[in-house]
Amino acid sequence: MKKEILIADNIDNIYDEINALIREKKTNVKKVVNDAIISLNWGIGKDLVWS
């Protein structure tokens, strides 16, 4: 029995949607990491000031 690979007519649209989703999630990750670094630095600064 031969298996066929179906190629969507709108493969370019699917690719663009996946690419946009990946870019969006990367941006979200960058924001979360940035917030964590800022919080860390504020915490370190607070500890240094109150030491």
BELGI-V690505 format. One line per field, one symbol per residue. ss: DSSP state (H for helix, E for strand, L for the rest). phi: phi as a letter, one per 40 degrees, with the letter a starting at -180 (. if undefined). burial: + if it has 9 or more other ideal C-beta (glycine too) atoms within 8 Angstrom, else -. A space follows every 50 residues. Layout:
ss->???
phi->???
burial->???
This chain:
ss->LLLLLLLLLLHHHHHHHHHHHHHHHHHHHHHHHHHHHHHHHHHHHHHHHL L
phi->.ccbccbccbccccdccccccccccccccccccccccccccccccccccc c
burial->-------------+------------------------------------ -
